[in-house]
């Protein structure tokens, strides 16, 4: 049976998209991973992000192998491509599960418990204080649970809590005003946003991977029936 040129070039097109998609996954997930160094309280999502970094690198590799397998009509490369896609598909499913779990009430309770162990914030190591001050500056908030009181006494409250935007909810603290809103809401919103992004990427590429596995299987069967070369 002749090899379908349509299937062959569709598979090549998908593999080229896999390569580009792998580049996108690798760059975006690495960017999120680097930014999470400034959000040390959000370690619950680290496993999912690390998996995405690995999947992005593997997608680029298998995308290249798939292109070669389609053009050369090599059953060996097509078999490697299919197995690689299957492994990455299962890993992306785990990313979706981890993303969903991170949004549950139990995960949020774990985060709150972890933050309680850091109070008062002024007694924590400098790197943790600097990281949390970055959160306060970005989220226009102060403290985690009850505002500036989470830092201890008034003189220990950092400048990151100073209310520079008068349209925000502010409160008086000695001779200055600080943000009255705790950072818990901002952090939870950020977690949800990252979770939705991760699950969206996993779902989208999961569909592409299923299509890629279907086309590679069809082409592999056609090559086997036509007794084409294995290498």
Buried (B, 14 or more C-beta within 10 A) or exposed (E): EEBBEEBBEBBBEBBBBBBEBBBBBBEBBBEBBEBBEBBBBBEBBEBBBEBBBBBBBBBBBBBBBBBBBBBBBBBBBBBBBBEBBEEBBEBBEBBBEBBBBBBEEEBBEBBBEBBEEBBEBBEBEEEBBBBBBBBBBBBBBBBBEEBBBBBBEEEEBBEBBBBEEEEEEBBEBEEEBBBBBBBBEBBBEBBBEBBEBBBEBBBEBBEBBEBBBBBBBBBBBBBEEEEBEEE
